[in-house]
Amino acid sequence: MLDKLPEDIFYTLYSYLPIEDAARAACVSHGFLRSWRRYPRLLFNNKTLALEDTQYKEDKIASHFVNQINHVIENHSRFGIKVLILQLYPCRYIHASYIDKWLQIAVKHGIDELALEMSILEKRAEYNFPSFLLSNEKGGATLESLRLTSCAFHPTTTLGCNRSLTSLYLSFVHITGEELGQFVSNCTALVRLLLYNCNDIICFKVPTMLHHLNYFHVTQCKMLQVIEIRAPNLSRFDYGNGRIQISLGSEVKHIRIIGPNTLCYAHAELPSFMPSVQRLIVESTCEVCAMFIPFRYLDISVVDVQQLYYGLDYFCLFSFLEGSPALETFMLRVGTGNLLRRDSVLRDLEKDQLHLRQMPDCLHHNLKNVTIIGFTSAKSLIELTSHIVRNASALACMTLDTARGCGRRTANVDRCQRMSEKGLLEAQKALEAVKRCIEGIVPSSINLKALEPCGQCGC
């Protein structure tokens, strides 16, 4: 019945099928088999090539990939390919000539998305991506998304302007700062730029204005020393590279900083080059400092790496609140390895020696929502919580979650992260600490929620 549909409608319906379903349909229907030669989205990986983990030995994996991809691409009409994704992670020794052939067949005028993702294993020979395919005479005129992993990419000035490219992602890619800066300057529609572990970049400067750039992510580029771009509409900047010279020429409002000692970096650098930030996410380890930035949302992830768990004084985090008078939402994510706290506040309670530190004249008039995920019975964390309750006059909701990875309460995971027996015991101690130290000072106007691990967290 479907075979009797008008050809243009038939091809349109077929184009929406995932590649696995399209392949199965081609096996049972002459019409679908005919359409397979014009299928627009080609995705090749372990799943689509039906490669089970134990099906092939290592020396046969590349051969299987080559044979299957050759069969599809060589029998394709070579017209109408919109998406080509080559996820060649299992192939350490695949020959460059095969990849060159596939790219040259598929990357033509009309392609929208191109991804080449290769193994990062050191034994694999480096593949040099043929940058001439991105010229306007080839696929550069229509390409919107380019994603490269573990290869060399050396674009030349002869490529011209890539007016359609909106997303560029480079991971473990060998490219110099000069090459990247020149290439990006010709991507006049670029919206997203992501760089990860590109260690040949020392100085990244873009000579032209990037009017559409909205999201810029750069992490683990170990040699990077200078970033200079002008992006007036940049709204989010993710950064994790240590202290370098940064000039973005814009009023960034959302910043995420990743890595060790990043709290003090935020204190030292953010006020000077990003005075308009409103939302800050910091992922750090064992260090605190004071700062003054007018942001409204603060998300801090801290990992207490000391084996005896005396490394981090959580109470010192009050300095972030003190230095952020416009702050409305504060989220603290605590990672301590699901072990018992040696600095538990319950020890002082048992000895009737409880004394919680307080900071006088430190009111937080705009703070409304506070969430602490991975809440423990650490005395300094109880002190911080008590300080917030006593000084946040507008506080409406406080959530103390003793299970850091509970899938029932975490939107970005679909199952719970298993907690150890000591972790579950520490969660119970944390709940007891809330009952004995926090509940009695919480006004009725504040919705206090102390959450325990669910039934799946300890399975």
C-alpha positions as CSV (number, residue, x, y, z in Angstrom):
1,M,0.0,0.0,0.0
2,L,2.8,2.4,0.9
3,D,4.4,1.6,-2.4
4,K,1.4,3.2,-4.2
5,L,1.9,6.6,-2.6
6,P,3.2,9.5,-4.8
7,E,7.0,9.2,-5.0
8,D,7.7,12.6,-3.3
9,I,5.4,11.7,-0.3
10,F,6.9,8.2,-0.1
11,Y,10.4,9.5,0.1
12,T,9.5,12.2,2.7
13,L,7.9,9.6,5.0
14,Y,10.9,7.3,4.5
15,S,13.4,10.0,5.4
16,Y,11.9,10.3,8.9
17,L,12.8,6.7,9.8
18,P,15.8,5.9,12.0
19,I,18.5,4.2,10.0
20,E,17.9,0.8,11.7
21,D,14.2,0.9,10.8
22,A,14.9,2.1,7.3
23,A,17.3,-0.8,6.7
24,R,14.7,-3.3,8.0
25,A,12.0,-1.8,5.8
26,A,14.2,-2.0,2.7
27,C,14.6,-5.8,3.3
28,V,10.8,-6.4,3.1
29,S,9.5,-3.9,0.6
30,H,10.6,-3.2,-3.0
31,G,9.5,0.4,-2.6
32,F,11.5,0.9,0.6
33,L,14.5,-0.9,-1.1
34,R,14.3,1.6,-3.9
35,S,14.1,4.5,-1.4
36,W,17.2,3.2,0.5
37,R,19.4,4.5,-2.3
38,R,18.1,8.0,-1.5
39,Y,18.0,7.7,2.3
40,P,19.1,11.2,3.7
41,R,20.6,10.4,7.1
42,L,23.5,7.9,7.4
43,L,24.7,7.0,10.8
44,F,27.3,4.3,11.2
45,N,28.3,3.0,14.7
46,N,28.2,-0.3,16.7
47,K,24.5,-0.3,16.9
48,T,23.5,0.5,13.3
49,L,26.1,-1.9,12.0
50,A,24.9,-4.7,14.4
51,L,28.3,-5.2,15.9
52,E,28.0,-7.0,19.2
53,D,30.9,-6.6,21.8
54,T,31.8,-10.3,21.5
55,Q,31.0,-10.9,17.8
56,Y,34.4,-9.9,16.3
57,K,37.9,-10.0,17.5
58,E,39.8,-6.7,17.5
59,D,41.5,-7.3,14.1
60,K,38.2,-8.0,12.4
61,I,36.3,-5.0,13.7
62,A,37.7,-2.5,11.1
63,S,37.1,-5.0,8.3
64,H,33.4,-5.3,9.4
65,F,33.0,-1.5,9.5
66,V,34.6,-1.0,6.1
67,N,32.5,-3.7,4.4
68,Q,29.2,-2.5,5.8
69,I,29.8,1.2,5.2
70,N,31.2,0.5,1.7
71,H,28.0,-1.4,0.8
72,V,25.7,1.4,1.9
73,I,27.6,4.4,0.5
74,E,28.6,2.8,-2.8
75,N,25.0,1.7,-3.4
76,H,23.6,5.1,-2.4
77,S,22.4,7.4,-5.2
78,R,25.0,9.9,-3.9
79,F,22.3,12.6,-4.0
80,G,20.2,13.8,-1.1
81,I,22.5,12.9,1.8
82,K,21.7,15.4,4.5
83,V,23.5,13.8,7.5
84,L,26.6,11.7,7.6
85,I,27.8,10.5,11.1
86,L,30.8,8.2,11.2
87,Q,31.4,6.9,14.8
88,L,34.5,4.8,14.2
89,Y,35.6,4.4,17.9
90,P,36.3,0.7,17.7
91,C,38.5,1.0,14.6
92,R,42.1,1.6,15.6
93,Y,43.6,0.6,12.3
94,I,41.1,1.7,9.6
95,H,43.0,3.0,6.6
96,A,42.6,6.6,5.7
97,S,41.8,5.9,2.1
98,Y,38.4,4.4,3.1
99,I,37.5,7.4,5.1
100,D,38.5,9.8,2.3
101,K,36.3,7.8,-0.1
102,W,33.3,7.9,2.1
103,L,33.6,11.7,2.8
104,Q,34.2,12.6,-0.8
105,I,31.0,10.6,-1.9
106,A,28.8,12.1,0.8
107,V,30.0,15.6,1.4
108,K,28.4,17.5,-1.4
109,H,26.2,20.5,-1.8
110,G,23.0,19.9,0.3
111,I,24.6,18.2,3.3
112,D,23.5,19.6,6.7
113,E,25.4,17.7,9.3
114,L,28.8,16.0,9.3
115,A,30.5,14.1,12.1
116,L,33.7,12.1,12.1
117,E,34.4,10.6,15.5
118,M,37.4,8.3,15.8
119,S,39.2,6.4,18.5
120,I,41.5,8.4,20.7
121,L,43.9,5.5,21.3
122,E,47.5,6.5,20.8
123,K,48.3,3.5,18.6
124,R,45.9,4.7,15.9
125,A,47.6,6.6,13.1
126,E,46.4,10.2,12.9
127,Y,43.8,10.9,10.2
128,N,44.1,14.3,8.4
129,F,40.6,15.6,7.6
130,P,40.3,16.8,4.0
131,S,39.4,20.4,4.7
132,F,38.8,21.2,0.9
133,L,35.5,19.4,1.3
134,L,34.2,22.4,3.3
135,S,34.7,24.8,0.4
136,N,31.5,26.3,-1.1
137,E,32.0,24.2,-4.3
138,K,31.7,21.0,-2.1
139,G,29.6,20.9,1.1
140,G,30.6,24.2,2.7
141,A,27.7,26.1,1.3
142,T,25.0,24.1,3.1
143,L,26.8,22.5,6.0
144,E,25.3,23.6,9.4
145,S,27.0,21.3,11.9
146,L,30.6,19.9,11.9
147,R,31.8,17.6,14.6
148,L,35.4,16.1,14.6
149,T,37.0,13.8,17.2
150,S,40.6,12.6,17.2
151,C,42.0,13.8,13.9
152,A,44.0,16.6,12.3
153,F,42.1,19.5,10.8
154,H,44.1,22.2,9.0
155,P,41.7,24.5,7.2
156,T,43.2,27.0,4.7
157,T,42.4,30.5,3.8
158,T,41.1,29.4,0.4
159,L,38.0,27.8,1.8
160,G,36.1,31.0,1.7
161,C,33.1,31.9,3.9
162,N,31.0,29.2,5.5
163,R,27.7,31.1,5.7
164,S,25.6,28.1,6.9
165,L,27.8,26.6,9.7
166,T,26.1,27.2,13.0
167,S,27.7,24.5,15.2
168,L,31.4,23.5,15.5
169,Y,32.7,20.8,17.9
170,L,36.4,19.8,18.0
171,S,37.6,17.2,20.4
172,F,41.2,15.8,20.5
173,V,41.8,17.7,17.2
174,H,45.2,18.9,16.0
175,I,44.6,22.4,14.9
176,T,46.6,25.6,15.6
177,G,45.1,28.7,17.1
178,E,45.8,30.7,13.9
179,E,44.1,28.0,11.7
180,L,41.0,27.9,14.1
181,G,40.8,31.7,14.3
182,Q,40.8,32.1,10.6
183,F,38.3,29.4,10.0
184,V,35.9,30.6,12.7
185,S,36.1,34.2,11.4
186,N,34.7,32.9,8.1
187,C,31.8,31.2,9.9
188,T,29.5,34.2,10.0
189,A,26.4,32.3,11.2
190,L,28.2,30.4,14.0
191,V,26.1,29.9,17.1
192,R,27.9,27.2,19.1
193,L,31.6,26.6,19.5
194,L,33.0,23.7,21.6
195,L,36.7,22.9,22.0
196,Y,37.9,20.0,24.1
197,N,41.4,18.7,24.5
198,C,42.8,20.6,21.4
199,N,46.3,20.9,22.7
200,D,47.9,22.6,19.7
201,I,46.0,25.8,20.4
202,I,48.1,28.4,22.2
203,C,46.5,31.7,21.2
204,F,43.0,31.8,19.9
205,K,42.0,35.1,18.3
206,V,39.2,35.7,15.9
207,P,39.7,38.9,13.9
208,T,36.1,39.4,13.0
209,M,32.9,40.0,15.0
210,L,30.9,36.8,15.7
211,H,27.4,38.4,15.8
212,H,25.5,35.1,16.3
213,L,27.8,33.2,18.7
214,N,25.7,32.3,21.7
215,Y,27.5,29.4,23.4
216,F,31.3,29.0,23.8
217,H,32.8,25.9,25.6
218,V,36.5,25.4,26.0
219,T,38.0,22.8,28.4
220,Q,41.2,20.7,28.7
221,C,43.1,22.7,26.0
222,K,46.3,22.4,28.0
223,M,48.5,24.8,26.0
224,L,45.9,27.6,25.6
225,Q,47.1,30.9,27.0
226,V,45.0,33.6,25.3
227,I,41.3,33.9,24.1
228,E,40.3,37.0,22.2
229,I,36.9,37.0,20.5
230,R,34.2,39.6,20.0
231,A,30.8,38.1,20.4
232,P,28.2,40.7,21.4
233,N,25.4,38.1,21.8
234,L,27.3,35.5,23.8
235,S,25.2,34.4,26.7
236,R,26.9,31.2,28.0
237,F,30.6,30.5,28.5
238,D,31.9,27.2,29.8
239,Y,35.6,27.3,30.8
240,G,38.1,24.9,32.4
241,N,41.7,25.8,31.5
242,G,43.4,27.4,34.4
243,R,44.3,31.1,34.5
244,I,44.6,32.5,31.0
245,Q,44.0,35.9,29.4
246,I,40.4,36.1,28.3
247,S,38.6,38.8,26.3
248,L,35.1,38.1,25.0
249,G,33.9,41.6,24.2
250,S,30.5,40.8,25.5
251,E,28.3,40.8,28.6
252,V,28.1,37.1,29.3
253,K,25.3,36.2,31.7
254,H,25.7,32.5,32.2
255,I,29.2,31.0,33.1
256,R,30.3,27.5,34.0
257,I,33.8,27.1,35.3
258,I,35.3,23.5,35.6
259,G,38.4,22.2,37.3
260,P,40.5,22.4,40.5
261,N,41.0,25.7,42.3
262,T,38.2,27.3,40.2
263,L,36.5,29.1,43.1
264,C,39.4,31.3,43.7
265,Y,39.8,31.8,39.9
266,A,36.2,33.0,39.8
267,H,37.0,35.4,42.7
268,A,40.1,36.8,41.0
269,E,39.0,37.1,37.4
270,L,35.3,37.1,36.8
271,P,34.5,40.6,38.2
272,S,37.1,42.2,35.8
273,F,36.2,40.6,32.4
274,M,32.6,39.5,33.0
275,P,30.8,42.1,35.2
276,S,27.3,41.3,33.9
277,V,27.2,37.6,34.9
278,Q,23.9,36.6,36.5
279,R,24.2,32.8,36.6
280,L,27.4,31.0,37.8
281,I,28.1,27.3,38.0
282,V,31.4,26.3,39.6
283,E,32.7,22.7,39.7
284,S,35.8,22.6,42.0
285,T,37.7,20.8,44.7
286,C,38.5,21.7,48.3
287,E,39.0,25.5,48.2
288,V,36.9,28.5,49.0
289,C,37.2,32.3,48.8
290,A,35.2,35.5,48.8
291,M,33.9,37.4,45.8
292,F,31.5,40.1,44.7
293,I,29.5,39.5,41.5
294,P,25.8,40.5,40.9
295,F,24.6,37.1,39.7
296,R,21.2,35.7,40.6
297,Y,21.9,32.0,40.3
298,L,24.9,30.1,41.8
299,D,25.6,26.4,41.4
300,I,28.7,25.0,43.1
301,S,30.0,21.5,42.9
302,V,32.7,20.5,45.4
303,V,34.5,17.3,45.8
304,D,36.1,16.7,49.2
305,V,39.2,14.7,48.1
306,Q,40.8,14.3,51.5
307,Q,40.7,10.7,52.8
308,L,39.9,11.8,56.3
309,Y,37.3,14.3,55.0
310,Y,38.6,17.4,56.9
311,G,39.7,19.1,53.7
312,L,36.8,21.5,53.1
313,D,35.3,24.0,55.5
314,Y,31.8,24.4,54.0
315,F,31.0,27.3,56.3
316,C,33.4,29.4,54.4
317,L,31.1,29.3,51.4
318,F,29.0,31.9,53.1
319,S,31.4,34.4,51.5
320,F,29.8,33.7,48.1
321,L,26.5,34.6,49.6
322,E,27.9,37.7,51.3
323,G,29.5,38.9,48.1
324,S,26.4,38.3,46.0
325,P,23.6,40.6,47.2
326,A,21.4,39.9,44.1
327,L,21.6,36.1,44.5
328,E,18.2,34.4,44.4
329,T,19.0,30.7,43.9
330,F,21.9,28.8,45.5
331,M,22.6,25.2,44.7
332,L,25.5,23.2,46.4
333,R,26.4,19.7,45.2
334,V,28.6,17.9,47.7
335,G,30.7,14.8,46.7
336,T,32.4,12.9,49.5
337,G,32.5,9.3,48.2
338,N,29.5,8.0,50.2
339,L,31.5,7.5,53.3
340,L,30.9,8.4,57.0
341,R,31.9,11.8,58.1
342,R,34.7,12.0,60.7
343,D,33.7,15.6,61.4
344,S,30.0,14.9,62.0
345,V,28.1,17.4,64.1
346,L,26.6,14.4,66.0
347,R,29.9,13.9,67.8
348,D,29.6,17.3,69.5
349,L,25.9,16.7,70.2
350,E,26.7,13.5,72.0
351,K,29.2,15.3,74.2
352,D,26.9,18.3,74.8
353,Q,29.7,20.5,73.3
354,L,27.8,21.9,70.3
355,H,28.9,25.4,69.2
356,L,28.0,26.6,65.8
357,R,29.8,29.5,64.2
358,Q,27.8,32.5,63.2
359,M,28.6,35.6,61.2
360,P,26.9,38.8,62.5
361,D,25.3,41.5,60.2
362,C,25.3,39.3,57.1
363,L,21.7,39.4,55.7
364,H,20.8,37.9,52.3
365,H,17.7,39.8,51.4
366,N,17.1,38.3,47.9
367,L,17.9,34.6,48.5
368,K,14.7,32.6,48.0
369,N,15.7,29.0,47.0
370,V,18.5,26.9,48.5
371,T,19.3,23.2,47.5
372,I,22.1,21.1,48.9
373,I,22.5,17.8,47.1
374,G,24.7,15.2,48.9
375,F,23.9,16.7,52.3
376,T,25.9,15.2,55.1
377,S,26.2,15.6,58.9
378,A,29.5,17.5,58.5
379,K,29.6,20.2,61.2
380,S,30.7,22.9,58.9
381,L,27.8,22.1,56.5
382,I,25.4,22.3,59.3
383,E,26.9,25.7,60.2
384,L,26.4,26.9,56.7
385,T,22.8,25.7,56.6
386,S,22.1,27.3,59.9
387,H,23.7,30.5,58.7
388,I,21.5,30.6,55.6
389,V,18.3,30.0,57.6
390,R,19.0,32.7,60.1
391,N,20.1,35.4,57.6
392,A,18.0,34.8,54.4
393,S,15.0,36.9,55.2
394,A,13.3,36.1,51.8
395,L,14.0,32.4,51.9
396,A,11.0,30.4,50.8
397,C,12.3,26.9,50.1
398,M,15.2,24.9,51.4
399,T,15.9,21.3,50.1
400,L,18.5,19.1,51.9
401,D,18.9,16.0,49.8
402,T,21.0,13.3,51.4
403,A,21.2,11.1,48.2
404,R,23.4,12.8,45.6
405,G,22.4,10.5,42.7
406,C,18.8,9.5,43.4
407,G,17.2,8.9,40.0
408,R,13.7,9.7,41.3
409,R,14.7,13.3,41.9
410,T,17.3,13.9,39.2
411,A,16.0,14.8,35.8
412,N,19.1,13.9,33.9
413,V,19.5,10.3,35.0
414,D,17.0,7.4,34.7
415,R,18.2,5.3,37.6
416,C,19.8,5.7,41.0
417,Q,23.5,5.7,41.6
418,R,24.2,3.0,44.1
419,M,25.1,4.1,47.6
420,S,27.4,2.1,49.9
421,E,26.3,0.9,53.3
422,K,28.4,3.7,54.9
423,G,26.9,6.2,52.5
424,L,23.4,5.1,53.5
425,L,24.3,5.3,57.2
426,E,25.8,8.8,56.7
427,A,22.5,9.8,55.1
428,Q,20.6,8.7,58.2
429,K,23.0,10.7,60.3
430,A,22.5,13.7,58.1
431,L,18.7,13.5,58.6
432,E,19.2,13.2,62.4
433,A,21.4,16.3,62.3
434,V,18.7,18.3,60.4
435,K,16.1,17.2,63.0
436,R,18.3,18.2,65.9
437,C,20.1,21.3,64.6
438,I,18.0,22.8,61.8
439,E,14.3,22.2,62.1
440,G,14.0,24.1,65.4
441,I,15.3,27.4,63.9
442,V,13.3,27.3,60.6
443,P,10.4,29.7,60.5
444,S,7.0,28.5,59.3
445,S,7.3,30.6,56.2
446,I,10.1,28.4,54.9
447,N,9.3,25.1,53.2
448,L,12.0,22.8,54.5
449,K,12.5,19.4,52.8
450,A,14.9,16.9,54.1
451,L,15.1,14.1,51.6
452,E,16.4,10.6,52.3
453,P,17.6,8.0,49.7
454,C,14.9,6.1,48.0
455,G,14.5,2.3,48.0
456,Q,16.6,2.0,44.8
457,C,19.6,4.0,46.0
458,G,20.9,1.2,48.2
459,C,20.2,-1.8,45.9
